Amino acid sequence: MKIHAIKTGTVQVHERQRTGTGRGPLRFANTLFDSNWSEPLPILAWVVEHPEGILVVDTGETARAGESGYFPAWHPYFRWGLREQVHRQEEIGPQLERLGIRSRDVRWVVMTHLHTDHAGGLSHFPDSEILVSAREHQDAQGFVGKARGYLPNRWPVWFAPTRVEFRPEPFGPFVESHVLTSAGDVHLVPTPGHTRGHLSVALDLGDQVVFFAGDTSYTEANLHGGIVDGVSSLGGGVDAAARSLQRIRDLASMRDVVYLPSHDPESASRLAEALTSAVHA
Ligand SMILES: [Zn+2]
């Protein structure tokens, strides 16, 4: 099964967003007013050429994010919390074309969550089934959604995703999941924390589980260290985020897991190495 990493430009966040400090509202303030910026981090989306159809996980960012007025000026996070660089040719649509994949041939687009750097490329997929957790879709609506850091006003007008309600179908340590494929090898699992409705996508290849982790953590080291980011206090909460990280570590103790966060500079090479070693094993 071919799996591609698609880098749709870069984002810089404050270091204390990657590694949160403090409790409650202070935690978000620490993030926002941190004077240290990360290096430009990849904004990753993923494409799986699954036998049952092409699966895309997240859609990356749009080049429109660079236009003045795209982000609400009144919102402190968009004002002070991130810097993005996305060129038109880096959007997911043109990148799929370069891989020889027409976006109308994409069967499913699964969203880990609806933050702008994951949902910015939605407009490329008018013909695909788009799946979002019901909680995430609910939380992102309207003015309250905007205040939480979503941009519902930038969604395509046709955007009406399939709202995923998790069912009591265990996958490893996850007691609930949503099974996407008939083969039963793609599991959407709840990983609340970064946002309340955040999910991850586990692709079970038999010998390996490829785990598309969205923003459960910013790096693999932060997964192992149980380091929760600086914005989970606004989303699903720091404790929920820590429990999600623990559950992923539990999965990794049972199975060979390839952990792929959206903004980890090592994610793309980690995937390539894992797939190469599996071929040669
Ligand atoms: Zn996010």
Boltz pocket constraint, residues with backbone or C-beta under 6 A from the ligand:
constraints:
  - pocket:
      binder: B
      contacts: [[A, 113], [A, 115], [A, 194], [A, 215]]
      max_distance: 6.0
